Amino acid sequence: MTALSIVMPVFNESATIVRAINRVLAVDYPCPMQLIVVDDGSTDTTPQLLQQLLGPFTDLGLTTVRHPANLGKGAAVRTGIQTATGTHVLILDADLEYSPSDIPAMLVPVLNGVADHVFGTRIFGLNTRFPSYRFAKGGRFTTTVANILFDSCITDMHACLKIVPLEQFRALMLSQKGFGLDTELTAKMLRAGVRPFEVPVTYYGRTCGEGKKLTWRDGLECLRILGITRLHKPDKLPAATAAIVSLASMPAAPVPRRGDHHEVRIVNAAT
């Protein structure tokens, strides 16, 4: 049976972490779900806020893990992957740029046996808010480079929301400790022959003033990772879990329903 593990890496996200967790747990998922929050050595009040949330939310699938020091987003993601117990995994940041309400629609191709890998895609100008023209076009450029290098045809390699079979995620020899892990994950899957199914998602991008941490240097690092991955032999992935069926025989998709909002309000959450 399909089950989803959502991994949320956080570092000094006291301003948004409570709302982010509330939003994830408010969604009515069409399969079992667990939320693993990995605190990557936060020095603000994030650890205290997570401790307060554990009581009311543990029964709803919330698990927390803490690094004693900041090791980077990639390291936090890998820690969460080792803790995951679902058949599939999805990474979701705590910065509120993406909406967890898009996840049920992304799960439909998996539940219907159409695809085991599902990528969210941000469509420029439709249900999206990019912080700048340069940021949006930079993402399009690196995506084009990936498509040329791996003979693929994805539209948005940098969209955060990606559903991947857990065992395949673990089988990839991922080494990036920072933001480059997302590029490395996509590049290694494309290099191994994976061609993901894409589903449109909403996006509300933060500006640098609002806490956006990516810069042009991350774009250059992305290109470097793409080139290195293309030169290396592809990782050998275990067999996918979903039986791929034809569209003619595909069963009706489950209708996502919005569940009860078990919201916890914490006063003065931001520091």
ROLUMZA-565961 format. One record per residue (C-alpha): residue in one letter; x, y, z. Coordinates in steps of 0.5 Angstrom, whole numbers, padded with zeros to 4 digits, always signed. Layout:
// ROLUMZA-565961
aXYZ ...
This chain:
// ROLUMZA-565961
m+0000+0000+0000 t+0003+0007-0002 a+0005+0011+0004 l+0008+0018+0004 s+0013+0021+0008 i+0014+0028+0008 v+0021+0031+0010 m+0022+0038+0012 p+0029+0041+0013 v+0029+0047+0018 f+0034+0052+0020 n+0032+0058+0024 e+0025+0058+0021 s+0021+0060+0028 a+0017+0065+0024 t+0014+0060+0019 i+0015+0053+0022 v+0008+0053+0026 r+0004+0055+0020 a+0008+0050+0016 i+0007+0044+0020 n-0001+0046+0021 r-0001+0047+0013 v+0001+0040+0012 l-0003+0037+0018 a-0009+0040+0015 v-0009+0037+0009 d-0013+0030+0008 y-0009+0026+0004 p-0011+0020+0000 c-0006+0015+0003 p-0002+0015+0010 m+0002+0020+0011 q+0008+0022+0016 l+0011+0029+0017 i+0019+0029+0019 v+0021+0035+0021 v+0029+0036+0022 d+0032+0041+0026 d+0039+0043+0023 g+0042+0046+0029 s+0037+0052+0029 t+0039+0057+0034 d+0033+0061+0035 t+0026+0059+0038 t+0025+0053+0033 p+0027+0048+0037 q+0022+0050+0043 l+0017+0051+0038 l+0018+0044+0035 q+0018+0041+0042 q+0011+0044+0044 l+0008+0042+0037 l+0010+0034+0039 g+0005+0034+0044 p-0002+0035+0040 f+0001+0033+0033 t+0005+0026+0035 d-0002+0022+0034 l-0003+0026+0027 g+0004+0023+0024 l+0009+0029+0027 t+0016+0026+0028 t+0022+0031+0030 v+0030+0030+0029 r+0035+0035+0031 h+0042+0036+0029 p+0046+0039+0035 a+0050+0043+0029 n+0048+0046+0023 l+0050+0041+0017 g+0046+0044+0011 k+0040+0043+0008 g+0042+0037+0004 a+0045+0033+0011 a+0038+0035+0014 v+0034+0032+0008 r+0039+0025+0008 t+0037+0025+0016 g+0030+0025+0015 i+0030+0020+0009 q+0034+0015+0014 t+0028+0016+0019 a+0022+0015+0013 t+0018+0009+0013 g+0013+0011+0007 t+0014+0008+0000 h+0015+0014-0003 v+0018+0021+0000 l+0017+0028-0001 i+0021+0034+0001 l+0018+0040+0003 d+0021+0047+0006 a+0018+0050+0012 d+0018+0057+0008 l+0011+0057+0006 e+0013+0058-0001 y+0009+0052-0003 s+0002+0049-0001 p+0001+0042+0002 s-0006+0042-0001 d-0002+0041-0008 i+0000+0034-0005 p-0006+0030-0006 a-0006+0031-0014 m+0001+0029-0014 l-0001+0023-0011 v-0006+0021-0016 p-0001+0018-0021 v+0002+0014-0016 l-0004+0011-0013 n-0007+0010-0020 g-0001+0006-0022 v+0001+0011-0028 a+0008+0014-0025 d+0012+0012-0019 h+0016+0019-0020 v+0012+0026-0020 f+0015+0033-0020 g+0011+0039-0019 t+0012+0044-0024 r+0011+0052-0023 i+0008+0055-0029 f+0011+0062-0030 g+0005+0067-0029 l+0000+0062-0027 n-0002+0061-0020 t+0006+0063-0018 r+0009+0069-0016 f+0017+0069-0017 p+0021+0074-0014 s+0024+0077-0020 y+0025+0076-0028 r+0032+0074-0027 f+0030+0068-0022 a+0025+0065-0026 k+0029+0065-0032 g+0035+0063-0029 g+0031+0056-0027 r+0029+0056-0034 f+0036+0056-0036 t+0039+0051-0032 t+0033+0046-0033 t+0034+0047-0041 v+0041+0045-0039 a+0039+0039-0035 n+0034+0037-0041 i+0040+0037-0046 l+0045+0033-0042 f+0040+0028-0040 d+0036+0028-0046 s+0030+0029-0042 c+0024+0034-0042 i+0022+0036-0035 t+0020+0044-0035 d+0022+0046-0028 m+0028+0042-0024 h+0028+0047-0018 a+0021+0046-0016 c+0021+0043-0009 l+0015+0038-0009 k+0018+0032-0012 i+0015+0025-0010 v+0020+0019-0011 p+0020+0012-0008 l+0024+0012-0002 e+0028+0006-0003 q+0030+0009-0010 f+0032+0016-0006 r+0036+0012-0001 a+0040+0008-0007 l+0042+0014-0010 m+0049+0016-0008 l+0048+0023-0006 s+0053+0027-0003 q+0051+0035-0003 k+0050+0038+0004 g+0047+0044+0002 f+0042+0047-0003 g+0045+0043-0009 l+0042+0036-0006 d+0036+0038-0010 t+0040+0039-0017 e+0044+0032-0015 l+0037+0029-0014 t+0034+0031-0020 a+0041+0030-0024 k+0042+0023-0022 m+0035+0021-0023 l+0035+0023-0030 r+0042+0020-0031 a+0039+0013-0029 g+0033+0014-0034 v+0028+0016-0030 r+0023+0021-0033 p+0018+0024-0028 f+0011+0025-0029 e+0009+0033-0028 v+0003+0036-0024 p+0002+0044-0024 v+0003+0047-0017 t+0003+0053-0014 y+0008+0058-0012 y+0009+0064-0008 g+0017+0066-0008 r+0020+0070-0002 t+0025+0075-0004 c+0032+0076-0001 g+0029+0081+0004 e+0024+0076+0006 g+0029+0071+0007 k+0031+0068+0001 k+0037+0064+0001 l+0039+0062-0006 t+0044+0067-0010 w+0047+0067-0017 r+0053+0062-0014 d+0048+0057-0013 g+0046+0057-0020 l+0053+0056-0022 e+0054+0050-0017 c+0048+0047-0020 l+0051+0047-0027 r+0057+0044-0024 i+0053+0039-0021 l+0049+0037-0027 g+0056+0037-0031 i+0059+0032-0026 t+0053+0028-0026 r+0053+0027-0033 l+0060+0025-0034 h+0059+0019-0028 k+0056+0013-0029 p+0049+0012-0027 d+0047+0010-0020 k+0043+0003-0021 l+0036+0004-0018 p+0032-0002-0015 a+0025-0003-0019 a+0020+0002-0018 t+0014+0000-0014 a+0008+0002-0018 a+0005-0002-0023 i+0005+0002-0029 v-0002+0001-0033 s-0005+0004-0039 l-0009+0010-0039 a-0015+0006-0042 s-0015+0001-0036 m-0013+0007-0031 p-0018+0007-0025 a-0022+0013-0023 a-0018+0018-0019 p-0019+0019-0011 v-0022+0026-0010 p-0018+0029-0005 r-0022+0032+0001 r-0020+0037+0006 g-0019+0034+0013 d-0020+0038+0020 h-0015+0043+0021 h-0012+0041+0028 e-0009+0048+0029 v-0004+0050+0034 r-0003+0057+0036 i+0003+0059+0039 v+0003+0067+0041 n+0010+0070+0039 a+0012+0065+0035 a+0017+0069+0031 t+0024+0072+0034 
